[in-house]
């Protein structure tokens, strides 16, 4: 992944405006974004455009995410469940 795109994803993941989401999405972006496929990266970018509370709910509850995002939400849930994760450089 291009460095500029990676840094933009990390910044956006840490600056959601909803701290609980920041503390999940930020470490995920720092640790895993560079490993995502192009399609997964596009989905992650789309998730960052959606309302914080919706994305947070899909991650921490059994709520079904939209079909386009199911794979990436599963990756984030797995990452989050393996926590705790240190706070990144973007906090």
Secondary structure as GFF3:
##gff-version 3
##sequence-region A 1 91
A	DSSP	alpha_helix	3	14	.	.	.	ID=ss1
A	DSSP	alpha_helix	19	32	.	.	.	ID=ss2
A	DSSP	three_ten_helix	33	35	.	.	.	ID=ss3
A	DSSP	alpha_helix	38	49	.	.	.	ID=ss4
A	DSSP	alpha_helix	52	60	.	.	.	ID=ss5
A	DSSP	three_ten_helix	67	69	.	.	.	ID=ss6
A	DSSP	alpha_helix	70	81	.	.	.	ID=ss7
###
